[in-house]
Amino acid sequence: MSMPTLIIIGIVVVVLIAAVLIYVAQRVPKGDEDPLQARLAEFSQRGEAVSLDEIELSQPFAERVIYPILRQLGEFSTRITPQNQLQDITRKLELSGKAGWIDAPMFFALHFVGAVVLFILCIAIFALPTVVRQELPMAILLSMVGAVIGYFFPDLWLNQEIKARQLEIRKAMPDALDLLTICVEAGLGFDAAMSNVAEKWENQLSLAFARAIREIQLGKVRRDALKSMADRIDLAEMTSFVAAVIQSEQLGVSMAKVLRIQADQMRMRRRQYAEELAHQAPVKMLLPMIGFIFPSIFIVLLTPAALTIMRTPVFGGG
């Protein structure tokens, strides 16, 4: 089996396992939502008299069979997992913004789902004679390697989600602070200004502001709510912003002035981050240039010379 064939098969397998895991993760019911209670409330609003068995059978197959199995598998894995690792997963789910619809047990279950799915796919590809025929020991070995990749794929996906969320918040912070400054200078309180930002946009930063506002409305001290928001984001820019707001509140400094200074600093940090990425571009371009561009150039430049040498009498040419 040639190397290009292996590369193509690997890409197809990774794409398939990513699609399966993301589909399963996005279809997981939220932790604070009971599907049976929701369906019972729906039938009650319709005025229909049904039993719990009929309500349960009316649910999709995934919610009746697959999700309970995943839940039991995840709870079993959490019993044999160290507590610090569970806390680390919960922390990462908070940082990624996925803690509202998936918890640590279900995330651990995704590890086993990824391993099993990728193992079956590899067996189907390498062991069946209709696809890429391999000897049985080699097929099992490759399938075990695929199972290991599938097991660790949810962690890779979660880390990527954390980076994407932090990048989105970093890009949105200067504009959000500008709007906060305008609202505060217009006479609104800081909480009302944050509410306006949460209503203005639909991104990760607005969701973080909206959650902090809900915590304040439920009785949490503003200082604690802002610190919790900074902990859930774990971004240097957000930590600096929260510290400046708390300090201005304690010292009695003008909130509008502090927000304007913070907006200017965030804009400068965003520009510096863009410049840093621009400086990293040549290094990142080096690998594809070596792998794809340079071989093409060598073929174009050296093929005529190689043909000329091969036609010389020394090599038996005509």
Secondary structure, DSSP 4 states (H G I P E B T S, - for coil): --HHHHHHHHHHHHHHHHHHHHHHHHTSPPTT--HHHHHHHHHHHHT----HHHHHHTS-HIIIIIHHHHHHHHHHHHHTS-HHHHHHHHHHHHHHT-TTT--HHHHHHHHHHHHHHHHHHHHHHHTSTTSS---HHHHHHHHHHHHHHHHHHHHHHHHHHHHHHHHHHHHHHHHHHHHHHHHHHTT--HHHHHHHHHHH--SHHHHHHHHHHHHHHTT--HHHHHHHHHHHH--HHHHHHHHHHHHHHHHT--HHHHHHHHHHHHHHHHHHHHHHHHHHHHHHHHHHIIIIIHHHHHHHHHHHHHHHHHTSGGGT--
